[in-house]
């Protein structure tokens, strides 16, 4: 597959397509921007975004670009201390405002878990060495705020986190971009749970990588 895409890259360059903005191993010119590229997904001037799994803040930056800076607020959850600090520094460097960066993970309830840190694949594990706190989205978000968009890429905790956002999803019916590749049953259980909350949702699935990772379920009205 990589050889095929390399060949396509060279053909595009021969035909004059400017690929100078891409790194040599970056294939984003074949894959749409993850979480924010679905044609049916639109934004308004009063977006309130919840980013679950901030890592280094890049998806917050992508969201601001997606809505052209027209948003009210961003809630960003990142439980790992080093990644939280890195995100805070990046958001300040990028000049992104109206962000509440929360040093906690998201789950169906309030709890403390052990985390195994492994770069972008850090996750809850009995063998983890870092204790992290998790909370339910419903316990954090004020009931008078109209959440418009929730993104989750949290290494297999997506279903539990959605359960903790049940009231917010029922009340606000936000756009959803939820990763469904971490566990084999996520592709079935996650859409089934979401549709039980808001039967009107329409589902879309997109894969955003050359490998088996980065499959996203989109739910919009």
C-alpha positions, 0 to 999 in steps of 0.5 A: 500500500505504501508503495502505491501511495508513493507512486501516486505522490510522484505522479501528482508531483509530475503533474504539478501538484504542490506537495511541499507542505507535507513531510516526506512520510506524511500522507495527509494529502490522501487522507482528510483531516481527522475529526473535522473533514466530513462534508456533512459536518458544519459549524456555527458561530457558537461552538462549544467543543469537548476534546477528550484525549488532548495529547499535545493540543493539536486537535484543539488547534485543528478545531479552531481552524475548522470553525475559523476561530468562531467558538465560545469555549473549549473543554480539553481533557488530558490526564497524563501530567507531561502531556497536560503540561505540553498541551498547555505550553502549545495552546499558549504558543498557538495563542488559542484562548477560551480553553479550559484544559482539565488534567483528568480523563473521562469515564462513566463516573469519578474514579482513579485508575493506573495508567500505562504511558506509551506515547499516543497509546497511553491507556488504563492498565493494571500494570500502569505506574501513573495514577490518573483521575477520571470524571464523567463529562456530565459532572463537569459541563454546566447544564446551561451550556449547549455543547456542539461537538465532542471528540474522543480518542481515548484508547478504548475508554470511549464507551465508558466516557460516552456513558458519562456524557449521556445527559449532555448528548441527550440534551445538546445532540452535539456532533460526535467524532468517536474512535472505534478501532481500539476494541473489536466490539467498539464498532458495534457497541458504540453506535448502538449506545449512541443511537439509544440516546439520540435515534435521529443521529446519522452515522458515517465512518472514515478511516484516516491512516494507512494502517489499522488505526484511526477509524472514526465514527461520526454522528451528526443530525 
